[in-house]
Amino acid sequence: MGFKALGLEAFPADTVEEARIILHELAKGEYAVVYLTEQYAVDMEAELTRYKDELTPAVILIPGTEGTLGIGMANVKRAVERAVGADIL
């Protein structure tokens, strides 16, 4: 609910399947950035691969209430390496 306090829309999901459906709906709509918890991302590899090279939405992985799994930071590191051509992080 911290995102709502910042003026962002929140679409909570109780299951991975709900998260998949919501992600696909948001991708069809006007959303350029979608934040997804790492805990759901673990079980949504196919969906993340599908949107990885698309212009929108940018799917940003964030830690959930259980803490970080390190997936989001690893993705950022890979993206920077791809853009810069070297590991600068």
C-alpha positions as semicolon CSV with decimal commas, in nm:
position;residue;x (nm);y (nm);z (nm)
1;M;0,000;0,000;0,000
2;G;0,306;0,222;0,012
3;F;0,277;0,261;-0,366
4;K;-0,075;0,403;-0,331
5;A;0,063;0,664;-0,091
6;L;0,295;0,773;-0,373
7;G;0,000;0,812;-0,610
8;L;0,062;0,487;-0,799
9;E;-0,208;0,232;-0,874
10;A;-0,182;-0,103;-0,699
11;F;-0,317;-0,433;-0,828
12;P;-0,271;-0,687;-0,548
13;A;-0,268;-1,058;-0,630
14;D;-0,314;-1,345;-0,388
15;T;-0,177;-1,615;-0,618
16;V;0,076;-1,649;-0,898
17;E;-0,207;-1,716;-1,143
18;E;-0,377;-1,390;-1,042
19;A;-0,045;-1,210;-1,088
20;R;-0,011;-1,357;-1,440
21;I;-0,357;-1,239;-1,538
22;I;-0,300;-0,892;-1,395
23;L;0,038;-0,860;-1,568
24;H;-0,113;-0,949;-1,907
25;E;-0,401;-0,704;-1,856
26;L;-0,163;-0,424;-1,756
27;A;0,058;-0,499;-2,057
28;K;-0,241;-0,452;-2,289
29;G;-0,329;-0,120;-2,126
30;E;-0,161;0,212;-2,077
31;Y;0,097;0,105;-1,819
32;A;0,462;0,157;-1,909
33;V;0,608;0,027;-1,582
34;V;0,487;-0,267;-1,375
35;Y;0,640;-0,354;-1,039
36;L;0,625;-0,723;-0,953
37;T;0,750;-0,894;-0,639
38;E;1,039;-1,134;-0,676
39;Q;0,838;-1,407;-0,504
40;Y;0,585;-1,408;-0,791
41;A;0,855;-1,362;-1,054
42;V;1,015;-1,695;-0,958
43;D;0,707;-1,875;-1,095
44;M;0,649;-1,638;-1,388
45;E;0,966;-1,686;-1,594
46;A;0,778;-1,732;-1,924
47;E;0,586;-1,408;-1,875
48;L;0,899;-1,215;-1,781
49;T;1,081;-1,349;-2,087
50;R;0,788;-1,243;-2,304
51;Y;0,803;-0,880;-2,189
52;K;1,181;-0,858;-2,143
53;D;1,258;-0,708;-2,483
54;E;0,928;-0,523;-2,530
55;L;0,924;-0,146;-2,509
56;T;0,635;-0,155;-2,263
57;P;0,570;-0,255;-2,001
58;A;0,901;-0,250;-1,823
59;V;0,862;-0,516;-1,554
60;I;1,065;-0,418;-1,250
61;L;1,118;-0,681;-0,984
62;I;1,106;-0,565;-0,624
63;P;1,142;-0,748;-0,292
64;G;0,822;-0,871;-0,133
65;T;0,727;-0,870;0,232
66;E;0,938;-1,184;0,280
67;G;1,253;-0,998;0,176
68;T;1,469;-1,005;-0,134
69;L;1,568;-1,305;-0,340
70;G;1,828;-1,102;-0,533
71;I;1,651;-1,154;-0,866
72;G;1,569;-0,786;-0,922
73;M;1,925;-0,671;-0,865
74;A;2,060;-0,949;-1,087
75;N;1,828;-0,831;-1,367
76;V;1,943;-0,472;-1,327
77;K;2,306;-0,587;-1,336
78;R;2,247;-0,787;-1,658
79;A;2,068;-0,491;-1,820
80;V;2,354;-0,256;-1,733
81;E;2,612;-0,503;-1,863
82;R;2,416;-0,536;-2,186
83;A;2,388;-0,159;-2,228
84;V;2,743;-0,068;-2,127
85;G;2,925;-0,382;-2,236
86;A;3,094;-0,434;-1,900
87;D;3,012;-0,509;-1,537
88;I;3,021;-0,169;-1,367
89;L;2,809;-0,267;-1,070
